């Protein structure tokens, strides 16, 4: 499944990014294009609605963390809402560890994240 990215402006300082599908190496350029537009705007808050996001890889995490860094520099925030259980698991893993210290390569990290998401989906 591909990725659909929709951006809405709920307030002049805020953008909501709705993600549907799979966010991986192949689809992350779609998100990056929209995040670059947001970075070039005056927005200080980015809300990622993840209700339709079925999968996220390390490249997707990098994009989200990148815009979070931009918003933080503006004294703003990047917020994540409505993650599915398998995406929530990845977010928990990321918050629990310094991933660069745990994994030897991006490929190893993606294999691990893929396995964890599959485990959550199959357990449902």
Order of alpha helices (4+ residues) and beta strands (2+ residues): beta-beta-alpha-beta-alpha-beta-alpha-alpha-alpha
